[in-house]
């Protein structure tokens, strides 16, 4: 029972570098989400997807890109890392948006120096 | 955008005491969710509420969906040390284009044995 799997767990980036956070779910969920959580704060939605080939911006999309080529995978890309992107990133998935549980991955800790 | 105010921000209680926390919103949600987050992990769903006025229990936890659809409450009875963690409320608005959660900023609960 893998659920939602995120990699890497921890990463340190230099300013201006790029990287991709990987997310995969094996529950055949059609909805997937990326959130970021800053210290002492709740989760902010970055991007979400309602199905393969469809992505939409959340509250804080600037500086990020996503793709959804398959139902299982929803990678998050940082093109030019900035210190403001230091955060904990959570991937999540769910069935359709109505009356269902959103399952979260264990998080990816990213530090930009 | 939608905002959630979660109170209190932190609580320090003795084992055995009851706990109450709440969330209020500037706008209506049609689902309220309560999550718990342990250190280094992703949020885990505790209780989901789907109807205004609904009162739902999960063991020692009880949550209510406010009549106005703009608030929700979580109560924990007879607290134990493993209740320590951050509790988040989340409002969900089901839309035709997807389903997104808006999170409160969390209530940090500390239980002294």
Interface residues (C-beta under 8 A of the other chain):
Chain A: X4 X31 X33 X35 X40 X41 X42 X43 X44 X45 X48 X50 X56 X58 X59 X90 X92 X94 X96 X97 X98 X99 X101 X102 X103 X104 X105 X106 X107
Chain B: X1 X4 X6 X31 X33 X40 X41 X42 X43 X44 X45 X48 X50 X88 X90 X92 X94 X95 X97 X98 X99 X100 X101 X102 X103 X104 X105 X106
